[in-house]
């Protein structure tokens, strides 16, 4: 995964001041933008990525980089679930009902899943969960809400619940709220309308060990740090052109490039579930 950004000598003078170990430091604002862009791209790849048929060794790759070499992409969480996990949908598009949660639990039990889950979703989808669970009538038809003593605050959010022996925690995923990524032509992608049920804890391995259900795997960068290169093991940042620490040209700009070679590893993907059509 590679991202680049270029800043002029004037822009480089607009820095962000911060403190490390009591020492004042200034970092060009564009450097922060590059890191944010790179991390967002990595998150999107780990979530929405599709495993490519192209390989780095292909003589005539269908996907190629600037130099004509093959580009290989990673499988994200969504493809892990659609290929190997549980695909489910609400009974009525745009409506989340208790019967939908019952169906989820039934399918998880059938797949011998763990009993501790995180539900990752967008903010509109999390509101659907809160509206359902906070509006379940009790014996006196009293809806569920918590009001503080002064009566000035009311909590309408539901962040966790138990059902059918399962414990579910609800978490908003910022990526799914990003309209630039999660929409096409002004229409939300199906992934933004879904909820992802992800098991917490660790999965059993073949040799009676345990490993996390989800983890990043990366290849260390082949070079070390130098005047124009910073490497933290997983990510490499290269600085070139006239404003680099060691100038590589006379052009008064700084070009920064970040590169990471990484992928997502899912163990026991059969325990993962995607619930579609929560939003219409």
Secondary structure, 3 states (H helix, E strand, C coil): CEEEEEEECCHHHCEEEEEECCEEEEEEHHHHHHHHHHHHHHHHHHHHCCCCCCCCCCCCCCCECCCCCECCCCCCHHHHHHHHCEEEECCECCECCHHHHHHHHHHHHHCCCCCEEEEEECHHHHHHHHHHHHCCCCCCCCCCCEECCCCCCEECCCCEEEECCEEEEEEECHHHHCCCCCEECCEECHHHHCEEEEECCEEECCCCCEEECEEEEECCCCCCCECCEEECCCEEEEEECCCCCCCCCCCCEEEEEEEECEEEEECCHHHCEEEECCCC
